[in-house]
Amino acid sequence: MSKRAVLEVIALDVEDAVAAQAGGADRLELVTDMAADGLTPSAETVAAIRAAVDIDLRVMLRLADGFAAGDVERLVGVAGRLREAGATEFVLGFLDADGDVDLGAVEQVAGALEGCRWTFHRAIDRAANRDALRKQLADFPGLDTYLTAGAAGGVDDGLTVLLAEARRRGEPGYEQQLLVGGGLRLEHVPGLLDAGIDGFHIGGAARPSGWDGPVSAEAVGEWRRVLGD
């Protein structure tokens, strides 16, 4: 590969963040409440993690389970407080009741980020038409990544979609990096790398004891070795 593949690890607290960096993670996704698939952490947690590690952090902007935006004004306020706490990169994604991208909510929240880089998360895997979603968001300021498994059921179900989208990189709506996550296993990695995919996202795979246990530097290190140094 011409460049190092990005390894992003979910972190819930300072202990997770320090272990992930020690294991070779390039970036963290900061969340809380994994029972709801990851919600916005507190500004205090973000500030503490920012002080503890020096790798990139992307902070989740999601206030409730599901992919509806909910209270957009509150989200905008939360984004501002997180920026004051040191956040400079974010994760977000909103769908309407029909499974289409909620452009109004995305515009308001992304607008509050004022050009900060951000990821559209796995809401894309629940979208009614992912190609239409990507084309609608093609020119959004700051959007540089899609976190996706290719299908709602995970990478096993979405592998064909991921490989097809990798082949389209550079087309309108497909300029952003694919960050593969959601049921991702080490055995998937060689084929994804061969397809030119250079972004990988792990959560439970970094925690040998499950979500009740911390991130393991050794587990992250195994992923780093497979992805290449």
HELIX and SHEET records of a PDB file:
HELIX    1   1 VAL A   14  GLY A   23  1                                  10    
HELIX    2   2 MET A   34  ALA A   36  5                                   3    
HELIX    3   3 ALA A   43  ALA A   52  1                                  10    
HELIX    4   4 VAL A   72  GLU A   84  1                                  13    
HELIX    5   5 LEU A  103  LEU A  113  1                                  11    
HELIX    6   6 ARG A  122  ARG A  126  5                                   5    
HELIX    7   7 ARG A  130  GLN A  136  1                                   7    
HELIX    8   8 VAL A  155  ARG A  167  1                                  13    
HELIX    9   9 LEU A  186  HIS A  188  5                                   3    
HELIX   10  10 VAL A  189  ASP A  194  1                                   6    
HELIX   11  11 GLY A  204  ALA A  206  5                                   3    
HELIX   12  12 ALA A  217  LEU A  227  1                                  11    
SHEET    1   A 8 GLN A 177  VAL A 180  0                                        
SHEET    2   A 8 LEU A 143  THR A 148  1                                        
SHEET    3   A 8 ARG A 117  PHE A 120  1                                        
SHEET    4   A 8 GLU A  89  LEU A  92  1                                        
SHEET    5   A 8 ASP A  56  MET A  60  1                                        
SHEET    6   A 8 ARG A  27  LEU A  30  1                                        
SHEET    7   A 8 VAL A   6  ALA A  11  1                                        
SHEET    8   A 8 GLY A 199  ILE A 202  1                                        
END                                                                             
